[in-house]
Amino acid sequence: MPKMKTHRGAARRFKITGTGKYTRRKGNISHNKTRMSKAARGQIDEMLVVSKPGQRLLKRLMPYAR
């Protein structure tokens, strides 16, 4: 059986924690930062854990990730 291919877009956008969970960046960060408070801009940099249904999807997109 041939090897499965990793979805390269997903591999660039998601990272895996040591416990095997997938993390993602928050959206709406490319512009209009001048209207945001400093606290809101700081929260943008946080990584979020992907939801359970999303993690099931990512396991199919990145079969060799972990």
C-alpha positions in Angstrom: 0.0 0.0 0.0 1.4 3.4 -0.9 2.3 6.0 1.7 -0.4 8.6 2.6 0.5 12.2 1.8 0.5 14.9 4.4 -1.7 18.0 3.6 1.0 20.6 3.4 -1.3 23.6 4.2 -2.4 21.9 7.4 1.2 21.0 8.3 2.1 24.7 8.1 -0.9 26.0 10.1 -1.1 23.5 13.0 1.4 22.4 15.5 1.3 19.4 17.9 1.8 19.6 21.6 3.8 17.1 23.6 0.5 15.4 24.6 -0.6 15.0 21.0 -3.1 17.9 20.8 -3.2 20.2 17.8 -2.9 24.0 18.3 -3.7 26.8 16.0 -3.4 30.6 15.7 -6.3 32.9 16.2 -7.9 34.6 13.2 -8.4 38.3 12.3 -4.7 39.3 12.9 -3.6 40.7 9.6 -4.8 44.3 9.8 -6.9 46.8 11.8 -4.8 46.4 14.9 -4.9 50.1 15.6 -8.5 49.8 16.9 -7.7 47.1 19.3 -6.7 47.6 22.9 -3.2 46.4 23.9 -4.7 43.5 25.8 -6.7 42.4 22.7 -3.5 42.5 20.6 -1.7 40.5 23.2 -4.3 37.8 23.2 -4.0 37.3 19.5 -0.6 35.8 19.9 -1.9 32.9 22.0 -2.1 29.5 20.6 -5.5 27.8 21.0 -6.2 24.0 21.2 -8.2 22.7 18.3 -11.6 21.3 19.1 -12.2 17.5 19.3 -13.9 17.2 15.9 -11.2 19.4 14.4 -8.5 17.1 15.8 -10.1 14.1 14.2 -10.0 15.9 10.9 -6.3 16.9 11.4 -5.3 13.3 12.1 -6.5 12.4 8.6 -4.8 15.4 7.0 -1.5 14.8 8.8 -1.2 11.0 9.3 2.5 11.0 10.2 2.5 14.0 12.5 2.6 11.9 15.7 
